[in-house]
Amino acid sequence: MRLHIDRSIQSICNRSNTHPIVANIHQNIKKIREDGTVDITWVKGHAGSAGNEAADAAAKCAANLKKNFDYTKFPISFVKAKIKKDNLYKWQNRYHSAPQGKHTKQLLPDLFSIKRLWKTTKIDFKLTQILTGHGFHREYLYRFKISNTDTCPCNNHSVQNIDHLLKCCPRFGAQRMEHELHCQMLKVSPYNIQELVTKESAIISFVKYASYIIDKLKSFNSI
Ligand SMILES: [Zn+2]
C-alpha cells in the first residue's frame, strides 16, 4: 500500500505525466496555488487523522458516484453475450406471461426448446398446426362454428383436440405405437418436445407421426 501511494505521489509530482487523473489533479493544484501554496504529504492509512478520514470519505463518495461501466476493461464479445442473455431473459418472461398460446406453451415451455426445435426441425404448416393447436381438428373448427360438433368420429364423445389425436385416438394407433416404441428405445418421453429435441431421431419420429395425423385429418373429419 505504501509503495502504491508513493507511486501516486511521484506521478503527481511529475509535471509531464499526462494520465487523465494526474492531469486533473495538476489543474486543481494550479487553481489552489492562485490563492496559496500546496504541500503534498503521505499520511499513514487509518491514522485517525481528520484530513485522512475526510479524504477516505471523499474517495468512497466519488467511487459510489461512478456508475457508468468502463467498457474498455472487458472484451466486446462479453458485452454482446451479456446483452443477448438479458434479451433472452426478457423474451422468456414475455413468452411466459402472454395470455395467448397456452397449448403451444404446454408443448414448448421455454425458449431453449423452441431454439432447439428450430435448429433440428423444419417447422412447416403441418407441424405448426400441432404446435399451435390451430388447424383442422374439430375442437378448433367448432370454436369458430365451422363444424357443428367438437367430438372425434372415433367414438363421438371424446373432444377432438391435439392431445386426443396425439395420445389417444384409435384412428392413429398404429403410427402412435411406432413412435412410442422408438422413443422408449431412446429413453425419451414421446410427447415432451424438450426431451425429443435432445435426440435427433426422436424429434424426426415425432414430426413424421404429427404430419401423418394432419395429412389424414381432413378426410377423417369429412371436410
Ligand atoms: Zn379420436
Residues whose N, C-alpha, C, O or C-beta is under 5 A from the ligand:
A	BS01	ZN	C152 C154 C169 P170
